[in-house]
Amino acid sequence: MRIALIAHDELKDEMVDFVTAHADALGGCQLVTTGTTGKRIADETGLAVNRQASGPLGGDLQIGAMIADGAIDGVVFLRDPLTAQAHEPDISALLRVCDVKDVPLATNVASANLLVDGLLDEE
Ligand SMILES: O=C(CO)COP(=O)(O)O
């Protein structure tokens, strides 16, 4: 399974906690991340990640291109609903291409837990 993991700054602690909670299942996946999210995950969980650019510098678009290519099976994108982002068009493009390609997308921890349970058949 190829899983994309992305979190805005206010949600990065939650992302690290989420990955830690599912480390066994996610450890068996290919993980693709945006830049800063991936650094936090790698440093704090020890899992290997394929880091793209930081979101504001095009990382969302790079992951969106992978989704368009059929190279991603699921996306966890912990979005900050309370803070405006300068790269909002890139975020919208990433969310849109998930719908175009019918790729499972979780934008909060509750749905991310369901996504991992559904995709990775965690015991
Ligand atoms: O901005 C982001 C997603 O839109 C995330 O990017 P970083 O992981 O580099 O902070």
The ligand as a Gaussian input file, in Angstrom:
#p B3LYP/6-31G(d) Opt

LIG

0 1
 O        1.354000      22.744000       3.793000
 C        1.167000      21.544000       3.822000
 C       -0.007000      20.956000       3.173000
 O       -0.796000      21.886000       2.503000
 C        2.102000      20.641000       4.522000
 O        3.421000      20.948000       4.183000
 P        4.597000      20.619000       5.189000
 O        4.483000      19.172000       5.560000
 O        5.869000      20.891000       4.454000
 O        4.407000      21.516000       6.382000

